[in-house]
Amino acid sequence: MGVDEKSTRRRRPGPQAGALRIPDPDTLLLRNLGAALKEVRGASTVGAVASRANCTPETLAQVEAGALEVTLGHFRRILADGYGTTLRALLPHVLPESHPFALSAAYQFLLPGIILRDGAGRLFEEPTPLLIGGDRTTFRWAVPLHTLPQTSLMPEFHQFEKGYGTDFESHPGEEIICLLKGSLEVHYCNGPQKERDPHVAHLRRSGYAIHYDSSRAHSVRALETTAVFMLVRPSPSRS
């Protein structure tokens, strides 16, 4: 019986459970995003866009300066109501010209602490870059700078420190959450408005998932430790 040469190579150890985190934002990508937003805004003033987006001019100025210290849900509402666009429509303008945005039938992405290998056991060398936002202390989010052609789905990563989470919100469609690290509490109601006693689901181990109707008011909160999870939702149709 022969010996497989690949099996004798020293394998890189797997990631520790505590190592998985969303990394620091890439400032170049954020500056490119801010420049794209200014172009979309055109002759409109920051104040006018902020009024439509129901946020302060200071918040909008920070976003256009590349400081995305808002939740991803808030950022989506700013784009839709203030700029009349979507995150998906902006993605092609974020990457530098030397690494253009492209559509393909498949792509991969990773977070520090996750090792991805192809079918032959080789490490993926060029994972898709991530657009990262958040306040760096209590929450972060990341969106892969790639998507599939003619798809309605958009994956996103979220990280919340212990005790932090989202406000209740509702919107048409559905969502799937898959827990990658920590523990997460998901609240969901019977209708689009927040209720006194919502239903509660607990995701306490990596790999646990929940699929729910997002037209019902819902929110999430990290429990005992930092929670990192992947959320998949339909992309807004407006572009």
C-alpha positions in Angstrom: 0.0 0.0 0.0 1.5 3.3 -1.1 1.8 6.4 1.1 0.0 9.5 -0.2 2.6 12.3 -0.2 0.0 14.9 0.7 -1.0 13.0 3.8 2.5 13.2 5.2 2.7 17.0 5.0 2.3 18.9 8.2 -1.2 20.3 8.3 -2.0 23.7 9.5 -3.9 23.5 12.8 -7.6 24.3 12.8 -8.8 27.7 14.2 -9.5 28.1 17.9 -13.1 28.9 18.7 -12.2 32.3 20.1 -10.2 33.4 17.0 -13.2 34.1 14.8 -13.9 37.8 14.5 -14.7 40.3 11.8 -11.4 42.1 11.0 -10.7 45.8 10.9 -12.2 47.8 8.0 -10.2 48.5 4.9 -10.0 52.3 4.7 -9.4 52.3 1.0 -12.6 50.5 0.3 -14.5 52.8 2.6 -13.1 55.9 0.9 -14.1 54.4 -2.5 -17.6 53.9 -1.1 -17.8 57.5 0.2 -16.7 58.8 -3.2 -19.4 56.7 -4.9 -22.0 58.1 -2.6 -21.0 61.7 -3.3 -21.3 61.0 -7.0 -24.8 59.5 -6.4 -25.8 62.6 -4.3 -24.8 64.9 -7.2 -26.0 68.5 -6.7 -28.2 67.6 -3.6 -26.9 68.9 -0.3 -25.9 66.7 2.6 -28.7 68.3 4.5 -31.4 67.4 1.9 -30.2 63.8 1.7 -30.0 63.5 5.5 -33.6 64.8 5.7 -34.9 62.2 3.3 -32.9 59.5 5.1 -34.1 60.6 8.6 -30.6 60.9 10.0 -28.4 63.9 11.0 -26.2 65.7 8.4 -23.2 64.8 10.7 -24.0 61.0 10.3 -24.3 61.4 6.6 -21.0 63.4 6.4 -19.3 60.6 8.3 -20.6 57.9 6.0 -19.4 59.9 2.9 -16.0 60.2 4.7 -15.8 56.5 5.0 -16.7 56.1 8.7 -19.5 53.5 8.6 -20.2 53.5 12.3 -23.8 52.6 11.8 -25.6 49.3 11.7 -26.0 47.6 8.3 -29.8 47.9 8.6 -29.4 51.7 9.2 -27.0 52.0 6.4 -29.4 50.3 4.0 -32.2 52.7 5.0 -29.9 55.7 4.4 -29.1 54.4 0.9 -32.7 53.6 0.0 -34.4 56.7 1.5 -31.6 59.3 1.2 -29.7 58.3 -2.0 -32.4 56.2 -3.8 -30.0 53.3 -4.3 -29.0 50.0 -2.7 -25.8 48.5 -1.3 -25.7 46.0 -4.1 -25.7 48.7 -6.7 -22.7 50.4 -5.0 -20.5 47.3 -4.7 -19.0 47.5 -8.1 -17.7 51.0 -7.3 -15.9 50.0 -4.1 -13.1 47.9 -5.3 -10.0 49.6 -6.9 -9.6 49.4 -10.7 -6.7 47.0 -10.2 -9.1 44.5 -8.6 -12.5 45.1 -10.4 -15.8 43.8 -9.2 -17.0 40.8 -11.2 -19.9 38.4 -11.4 -19.4 34.7 -11.5 -21.2 31.5 -10.7 -19.4 31.0 -7.4 -17.1 32.8 -5.1 -15.6 32.3 -1.6 -15.1 34.5 1.4 -13.6 34.0 4.8 -13.2 35.6 8.3 -10.0 35.3 10.4 -10.2 32.0 12.2 -11.8 30.1 9.3 -9.7 28.1 7.0 -11.2 27.3 3.6 -9.9 24.5 1.4 -10.9 23.4 -2.0 -11.6 19.8 -3.0 -7.9 19.0 -3.2 -7.2 20.3 0.3 -5.5 23.5 -0.9 -6.0 26.8 0.8 -8.0 29.4 -1.2 -5.5 32.0 -2.0 -7.7 35.0 -3.0 -10.9 35.1 -0.9 -13.3 37.8 -1.9 -12.6 41.1 0.0 -15.2 42.3 2.5 -16.7 45.8 3.0 -16.7 46.2 6.8 -18.5 48.7 9.0 -19.4 49.2 12.6 -18.3 51.1 15.7 -15.3 48.7 16.4 -16.3 48.2 20.1 -19.8 46.8 20.2 -20.8 45.7 16.7 -19.4 45.1 13.3 -20.7 43.9 10.0 -19.2 42.7 6.7 -20.5 42.2 3.2 -18.6 40.3 0.5 -17.6 42.5 -2.4 -19.0 40.0 -4.9 -22.3 38.6 -5.9 -23.9 36.1 -8.3 -25.5 37.2 -11.5 -29.3 37.5 -11.3 -29.6 36.5 -7.7 -31.9 38.0 -5.1 -29.8 36.8 -2.2 -27.1 38.7 -0.4 -25.0 37.2 2.4 -23.7 39.4 5.3 -21.7 38.8 8.5 -22.4 40.4 11.8 -20.5 40.5 15.1 -22.1 41.7 18.4 -20.3 41.9 21.7 -22.0 40.4 24.8 -25.4 42.0 25.5 -25.6 44.0 22.3 -27.9 43.5 19.4 -30.3 45.1 17.0 -33.6 47.1 17.4 -36.8 45.5 16.3 -37.4 45.9 12.5 -39.7 44.4 9.9 -39.4 44.3 6.1 -40.7 42.1 3.3 -39.0 38.8 2.6 -37.3 36.2 4.7 -34.0 35.7 6.5 -31.7 32.8 7.4 -29.2 33.2 10.3 -26.4 30.7 10.8 -24.4 31.0 14.0 -20.6 30.8 13.6 -19.4 31.6 17.1 -20.8 32.4 20.5 -24.5 32.3 21.3 -27.4 34.4 20.0 -31.0 35.2 21.0 -33.5 35.8 18.2 -36.8 37.6 19.0 -39.6 37.6 16.5 -43.3 38.7 16.7 -46.6 37.7 15.3 -46.8 40.9 13.1 -44.8 43.8 11.8 -44.9 45.7 15.1 -42.9 45.1 18.3 -44.8 43.1 20.9 -44.5 43.0 24.7 -43.8 39.2 24.7 -42.2 38.1 21.4 -41.2 34.6 20.6 -37.6 33.8 21.5 -35.2 31.3 19.8 -31.7 30.5 21.2 -28.8 29.6 19.0 -26.2 28.3 21.4 -23.7 26.4 19.3 -21.9 27.1 16.0 -23.8 25.7 13.1 -27.2 26.3 14.7 -29.5 28.2 12.3 -32.9 29.8 12.1 -35.1 30.7 9.1 -37.9 33.2 9.6 -40.4 35.6 8.0 -38.8 39.0 8.2 -42.1 40.8 7.6 -42.6 40.1 11.3 -40.8 42.4 13.7 -37.6 40.7 14.8 -34.3 41.5 16.5 -31.1 39.6 17.7 -28.9 39.9 20.7 -25.6 38.3 21.7 -25.8 36.3 24.9 -22.9 35.1 27.1 -20.1 35.9 24.7 -19.2 37.7 21.4 -21.5 36.4 18.7 -20.6 36.1 15.1 -23.2 34.9 12.6 -23.9 34.9 8.9 -27.3 36.3 7.7 -28.7 35.7 4.2 -31.5 37.9 3.0 -33.0 38.9 -0.4 -31.4 42.1 -1.8 -33.8 45.0 -2.1 -35.2 45.2 -5.6 -34.5 48.9 -6.0 -31.2 49.5 -7.7 
